[in-house]
C-alpha cells in the first residue's frame, strides 16, 4: 500500500532520543514511503545509535545550525545522498540554564541571544541552506513550537524564542510561497523528551494538561505530534502555509 510520503526526500533534525517527536517523525516518514536524512549536534554518534531503531538505515550529518560552514556544506552532502529535498523538519531548540526555571528577570542578554539564535533564527538559516535542494517542485518546511501565546511556568526565555520562531515561520511562508515552498509549525503539548527534561520544574508546566486538556494527554507518546508533522510534509495540505497546527489535546482552545 502506498504511503502519503511516497517518493519524498526529507531532512529531519533533532533526533536525540527514541522518545522525541523528531524520532517518531523520522520513523513515520519512512513508513509512509519517504527517504530521509538526519542531522545531529553536538553528538552525531548518539543520533547514529538511535537511528538504528528506525525501519531503514539512514545517513546522519553533523550540523550545528549556528555554524556558517556547516550550513554552507549541507547542500553538497544532501545532494550526494538524496539528489534533492521535498521537505525539512526543524526540531531544534536550546536555551542556557540561566534562561529557564524562573530566572526570567535576571537572564543576561548573551543567554537570551543564544536561545533566539538556536531556537528561532535557525529556522531561517536551515531553510535557506536547504532552499537550493527544493528548487524543482517546491517543498514543505515544518517546525515544532510550544504555544507562545502564554507565559508558561518555568519556560521563561524559551517562550519569547518560540514566539520569534512562530513569527519567523510566517515570514518564511510569505517570502517562499512564490517558489511553492510551504512553511508551517506543529504546536505540540508537553512531551518527556531530552529538551523537556532540561527545563527546571518541567513537571509543573506539564501538569496544566492534567487539568485542562479536553482530550487525555499522554506525555510519553510523541507519535500524535509526529503524525501532524508528516501530514504537513505530505501533499494533503497543498494550500496551507504560515499555519500553526495544534497537536495538544485541545488545550489551546480552553480558557483558564
C-alpha positions, 0 to 999 in steps of 0.5 A: 500500500502506498504511503502519503510520503511516497517518493519524498526526500526529507531532512529531519533534525533533532533526533536525540532520543527514541522518545522525541517527536523528531524520532517518531517523525523520522520513523513515520516518514519512512513508513509512509514511503519517504527517504530521509536524512538526519542531522545531529549536534553536538553528538552525531554518534548518539543520533547514529545509535538511535537511528538504528531503531528506525525501519531503514538505515539512514545517513546522519550529518553533523550540523550545528545550525549556528555554524556558517560552514556547516550550513554552507556544506549541507547542500553538497552532502544532501545532494550526494545522498538524496539528489534533492529535498521535498521537505525539512523538519526543524526540531531544534531548540536550546536555551542556557540554564540561566534562561529557564526555571524562573530566572526570567528577570535576571537572564543576561542578554548573551543567554537570551541571544543564544536561545533566539539564535538556536531556537528561532533564527535557525529556522531561517538559516536551515531553510535557506541552506536547504532552499537550493535542494527544493528548487524543482517542485517546491517543498514543505518546511515544518517546525515544532513550537510550544504555544507562545501565546502564554507565559508558561511556568518555568519556560521563561526565555524559551517562550519569547524564542518560540514566539520569534520562531512562530513569527519567523515561520510566517515570514518564511511562508510569505517570502517562499510561497512564490517558489511553492515552498510551504512553511508551517509549525506543529504546536505540540503539548508537553512531551518527556523528551531530552529538551523537556527534561532540561527545563527546571520544574518541567513537571509543573508546566506539564501538569496544566494538561492534567487539568485542562486538556479536553482530550487525555494527554499522554506525555510519553507518546510523541507519535500524535505530534509526529503524525501532524508533522508528516501530514504537513510534509505530505501533499494533503495540505497543498494550500496551507502555509504560515499555519500553526497546527495544534497537536495538544489535546485541545488545550489551546482552545480552553480558557483558564 
